[in-house]
Every structure is written in structure tokens, then in C-alpha cells.
Amino acid sequence: MDPVAFLAITTATLVAFVTFRYAVACWIHPFGTCRKCHGKRHLPNRIGRGTHECRRCQGTGLRLRWGRYAYNFARRLCTDGTR
């Protein structure tokens, strides 16, 4: 086997493995922590001492992962197209 073919097969296998692993992670844990509030649910006010709820996650501390968002979009597109 020549080195170029071996490198291509190895790269394709690695990409497939990483994609499969991310898909399983999105299936098991569809939510990740919010990147703005870091899962704390509240942000400090700019003026004063109080806090307010994070607008990105609506105070839950969780955000839908990109992979799960894409899966939900594809599933909705498929069900709407086959009605």
C-alpha cells in the first residue's frame, strides 16, 4: 500500500470516528452549558450590584448543541416534506 492511500484511509477513518462520537454525544447529551453565563444562569449588572438572567439561555444555563440543532432541523425538514 502506498503512503498516500494509507494517509487518505487513515484520515477518512479518523474523521468518521470523530463525527460518530460527536453524533452520539449530541444524542445522549443534547444540551451544553451556555457560553455567555458559563452555566451560572445569571449575569452581573453593568451598573449596581444586582444580577439578571442570561438572555441567551433564558436563565437555564443550558444551550442546545450545534449537532442536535442540525439533527432537529433535518428531522423537521424530512417530516414536513413527507406529509
Number of C-alpha atoms within 10 A of each C-alpha: 5 6 8 9 10 11 11 11 12 12 12 11 12 12 12 12 12 11 13 12 12 14 16 13 15 19 14 10 12 17 17 15 17 21 12 15 20 14 17 15 21 20 16 13 11 8 7 7 7 10 13 11 17 20 13 15 19 13 17 17 21 20 16 15 18 13 17 19 14 11 15 12 11 12 12 11 11 11 9 9 8 6 5
